[in-house]
C-alpha cells in the first residue's frame, strides 16, 4: 500500500536518540530538557518515513532506498549556512538499523484548519531562489518522481488517462532522453520538493523550509509546480493561487519575474506535477480499496484535459 508504515520498533529507537541528544547537548536550556521528558509524538509515518518529535527535537528515519551519501552531506551543509531560510539537520546523519537518521529542531507545521500562509510561502520561496548558490550545492537534476509514479500504475480507465497525459510531456521529463528539449535557463538554489507541508514556524515566529533531501541547483519553476498543478486542476482556489504567485513575484521570485505570461515557464512543471499527483492518488485509492474522492478525481480529470491538449511543450 502507498501508506506503508515504518517498522514498529523503529519508533522506540528514534525516541531514545532524541532523549539521549537532549541530555548530552550542553546548549539545551532547562526548558528544553523539560520538553524532552514529555510524551513523544509521531509527526509522520508514511512511505517508509518515520518522523518523531521528542521535546524540541525532531528525529527522522529517512526513506529507505534513496542515496544519502556525499550529495546529502552537501545539502546539510548548505541548509546550515542559511538558518534564516532552512531548518535542516543539526549535523551529519547516523545509521540506525540500516536506516539513515537525522536530528533537527522542531518547528510548528502549517495548520490546515487555519488560513493557509500562501503569501508567506511565496516570499519564502522567492528568498530561497534569490540566494546566491553555495559553491558546493549539488545539482537537483531533473524531476524523476512523475515517471516513477506512472510506472507503478496498474490497469484501469483512470490509469490509462494518466498514461495518455504522461505521453505529452517532454522526453527529458519522462526520462527517455535526459537532454533532448530540456530548456536552458539560469539555475537557482531550489528546494526541489516544495509544498506547504515543507514549511514550519520556528521558535522566532518566522517560517522556515524543511526536508532538504532535494535541495540544490535547479530551475526555480519546479518549486512552484505543485501549487500550479493544483490550481490548474481546480483543487487550489484561484484567490489562493493569486496570493501565492503575486507574493512570490513581488519578492523578486526569478521563476516568473519579467515574464509577461508566467505559464511560459510554469506549464511543463505544472503538467508534470498534475500527472504525478494524479498517479499517487490512484495508487493510494487502489491500495486502500476505495473510490477516488473529489480532489483526487479532479486531478485525474486534469490529466484528461492535458492529453486532449496534446504536447504543448
URDAPE-V317413 format. One record per backbone hydrogen bond with DSSP energy under -0.5 kcal/mol. NH is the residue of the N-H (numbers start at 1). CO is the residue of the C=O. Records with the same first field share a line. If there is no record, write none. Layout:
NH = CO + CO
This chain:
4 = 1
10 = 7
11 = 7 + 8
12 = 8
13 = 9
14 = 10
15 = 11
16 = 12
17 = 13
18 = 14
19 = 15
20 = 16
21 = 17
22 = 18
23 = 19
24 = 20
25 = 21
26 = 24
28 = 25
33 = 29
34 = 30
35 = 31
36 = 32
37 = 33 + 34
38 = 35
41 = 53
43 = 41 + 51
44 = 51
46 = 49
47 = 2
48 = 4
49 = 46
50 = 61
51 = 44
52 = 59
53 = 41
54 = 52 + 57
57 = 54
58 = 104
59 = 52
60 = 58 + 102
61 = 50
62 = 60 + 100
66 = 63
68 = 66
72 = 69
73 = 69
74 = 70
75 = 71
76 = 72
77 = 73
78 = 74
79 = 75
80 = 76
81 = 77 + 78
82 = 79
85 = 82
86 = 82
87 = 209
88 = 86
90 = 103
94 = 101
96 = 94 + 99
99 = 96
101 = 94
102 = 60
104 = 58
106 = 56
108 = 201
110 = 199
112 = 110
114 = 111
118 = 116
121 = 117
122 = 118
123 = 119
124 = 120
125 = 121
126 = 122
127 = 123
128 = 124
129 = 125
130 = 126
131 = 127 + 128
137 = 134
140 = 217
141 = 217
142 = 140
148 = 144
149 = 145
150 = 146
151 = 147
152 = 148 + 149
153 = 150
160 = 156
161 = 157
162 = 158
163 = 159
164 = 160
165 = 161
166 = 162
167 = 163
168 = 165
169 = 166
172 = 180
173 = 170
174 = 170
175 = 171
176 = 171
177 = 171
182 = 179
185 = 183
188 = 218
189 = 131
190 = 188 + 216
198 = 195
199 = 196
200 = 208
201 = 108
202 = 200 + 206
205 = 202
208 = 200
209 = 85
210 = 198
215 = 212
216 = 190
217 = 138
218 = 188
220 = 218
222 = 219
223 = 220
224 = 220 + 221
225 = 222
228 = 224
229 = 225
230 = 226
231 = 227
232 = 228
233 = 229
234 = 231
235 = 230
236 = 230
237 = 235
240 = 237
241 = 237
242 = 238
243 = 239
244 = 240
245 = 241
246 = 242
247 = 243
248 = 244
249 = 245
250 = 246
251 = 247
252 = 249
253 = 248
256 = 253
257 = 253
259 = 256
260 = 258
264 = 261
265 = 262
266 = 262
267 = 263
270 = 266
271 = 267
272 = 268
273 = 269
274 = 270
275 = 271
276 = 272
277 = 273
278 = 274
279 = 275
280 = 276
281 = 277
282 = 278
283 = 279
284 = 280
285 = 281
286 = 282
287 = 283
288 = 284
289 = 285 + 286
290 = 285
297 = 293
298 = 294
299 = 295
300 = 296
301 = 297
302 = 298
303 = 299
304 = 300
305 = 301
306 = 302
307 = 303
308 = 304
309 = 305
310 = 306
312 = 310
